[in-house]
């Protein structure tokens, strides 16, 4: 049967790389489409009460693939959300859970909340975090009512993504009253996991360190680093890489960036951001996000939005290694240019998978009510991430392909096998 999706869906990096892998593995067109296409996509609208008025927020739920376990993926609240981005992110989750070899599939939720527009409509300032939290709460309450059944049956187990965090996950738990229905829950909420909030950033730092030592033959303390984004992922990546001894010369968030050739004191920056809500205003040279991406550094770590490194950026970056802490920060065209320039990339499906490994631990702890210590959780993450990086490096070497393609190939093999075993192919 022919696919109905790719006729409309733009050819993204994950589609191109999955198809590449399927070709190398000798799969048929029908099998390829079954792996590539989402199993289900739902469009929805959330009518929310904002200061006595009804405001409708649209959203997409993509249930991409459940061959290896429940659909798993975060809830994104952002103005840039669209159907193709959500499908792409869900497909990336399928690949990520497979390359990391955990028993989840891939899914994603995108809810379009155009913050500047909403704030302007109600005459609020751009830093009115309290008002934004009230909106986010209302949106997630409606969303939980709509899909509570999927969560309670563990068909789709959501988690935080851009614009959501432990508070929003607690709202889902309040609704389902089932600790295993959602991960990324706040400390003290039943089934919460010590180490969950640090997990993604810490995993990125470990994978980077391992690559620097084993592939580049250097020590992380010899490296200069720029990090884009200082939210959950970026702030933890910066903190841990800084503690490992690397020199962080550039950091940014959506409001602007910082540069200091002598190295930014990340410990002090964390205090500054806790008070001000942004990196802007910290003692360092001010730079734009465009400049941050083009800094001459050993390692560039995009840890914010998607598609920030396109053709222009890929031609102009001056880094020796890119680590994808964000999901899909490099476009397909951008990736081909980086490959032609010989700039290696550690892919998102390996680099930022610490979060989903922690989610697996949280899910398992929620099902069994067994306690976990932070050390137990970090041990599992380290073990899983090292295995997936080493596994992908071996495939890259054997097949003479780049690390991103190699990671996807490992994942596709596993998804294919499970789909076969479940008669989904
Ligand atoms: P977050 O909302 O906590 O933080 C996002 C950060 O990026 C903020 O500092 C924000 O100011 C900045 N930002 C947003 N748009 C930007 C832009 N255009 N330019 C520069 N900075 C910008 O989100 P997060 O949870 O840290 O997620 C960041 C990325 O990591 C996303 O791509 C997400 O999908 C991915 N990710 C998150 C997790 C997780 O556990 N939170 C796991 C895996 C992947």
Boltz pocket constraint, residues with backbone or C-beta under 6 A from the ligand:
constraints:
  - pocket:
      binder: B
      contacts: [[A, 160], [A, 161], [A, 162], [A, 163], [A, 164], [A, 196], [A, 200], [A, 228], [A, 229], [A, 230], [A, 231], [A, 232], [A, 233], [A, 234], [A, 252], [A, 253], [A, 254], [A, 255], [A, 289], [A, 303], [A, 304], [A, 305], [A, 306], [A, 325], [A, 326], [A, 327], [A, 328], [A, 352], [A, 353], [A, 355], [A, 356]]
      max_distance: 6.0
